[in-house]
């Protein structure tokens, strides 16, 4: 299934509006480039642009590596990291990856499943 960049922009905007604690929602292509979405206007990034590029490339690599166990465990719907400064979630979307970061206080038991509903995964 092919996704249009405008659809990705609308999806990222909808996800950013789910909760005030969501800081970033962006769609990353299979080459590690941000193709849609980004940081909420009222939020300051925790990392610089160079770090973002590295983060996106690493994200795509990790997502591809997780597919190795799809046959045994089923496909990954999302992955989440609880860090000292943020909660980071990733959602495979065909050949793209949706990256969402949020403040630590977010309800991470509910938000990923709301995002899955938006993505219709």
N, C-alpha and C positions, 0 to 999 in steps of 0.2 A: 504494500500500500504506500503510495506517495503522499507526503504531507506538504502542504503549501506553507511557506515561511509566514504568511499573514495569519494562517491558522495557528501556527506556533506562537506568534506574538499574542494573539487573543487568549490562547491557553495559558501562557505565562502570566498575563495580566490577571486572568481569573484566579489563578493559583495565588499570586501575590495578595489578592484581595480577600482570600479566605480567612486570614488571621493577621492581626497587627504585628505579631511577633515574627512573621515571615519576612526575611530580609532580602532574599534573592530567589528568583526563579528564572532559569535560562535553559534553552535547548542547545545542546552541544552536538555537532556532527561527528561522524566516525573518524575524522582527522583531528579532533580535539579543538575545533573552532566554535566559538559561540555564534550561533546563527539567528537567535531570537531571544527576547527577554533581557533580563538584567536585574540590577539592584533597584530596590524601591527608592524613589526620589528623596525620601526623608531619612535614609540610612547612609551611614559612612562605611565603606568597605573595610574589612579587617585585614586585607592583604593588598599588595600593589598589583598593577596590571601584569607585570612579569610573572608574579606568583600565580595569577589567574591562568595564564597560558599553560604553565606547568601543571596546575591542578586539573585543568580540562583534559590535557593529554593523558595524565595518570588515570583520571576517571574513566575515560574510554577504554584504556588498557585493562583496568580492573573489571569493567563490565564485560568485556570480551572473555576474560579469564573465567569469570563465574559461569559462563555457558558450558564449560567442560563437564559439569555435573547435571546438566538439564535432563539427560536421559534417566539418571538414577533418582534425582530429587524433584524434578519438575523445573519449569522455567522460573527464574527470579522475577518477582513482581516489583520489589524495591529493596534497597540496602540502606542502612542508616548507621551513622557514627555519632556518638555522643561525646563531644569534645569539651575542653575547659571553657571555651568561649562561644561555642555554637553547636547546634545540631545540624548535621548535613545528611541529606537524603538524595538518593539517585534512583531513577526509574528508567529502565530500558524502554525505548519507544521505537520499535523497528531498528533502523540503522542509526538512530540518534539516542541521546541520553538526556533526560530532564534532570537538572541539578537544582535542588532547593536547599537553601540554608535558612536557619531560623535561630532566634534567641533560645537559650537553654530552657527557659520556662514554658515553652510551647507544649501543648498536650500531644506528645509524640505517640501516644497510643491511638489517637483518633485522626490526626492530620494526614498521615500517609494514606489512609483508607479513603478519605475525602478526595485526595489527589488522584487515587486510582479511579474513583468514580468519574472525575472530570476527564481523565485520559481514556476511560472506557476500556480498561485492561482487566 
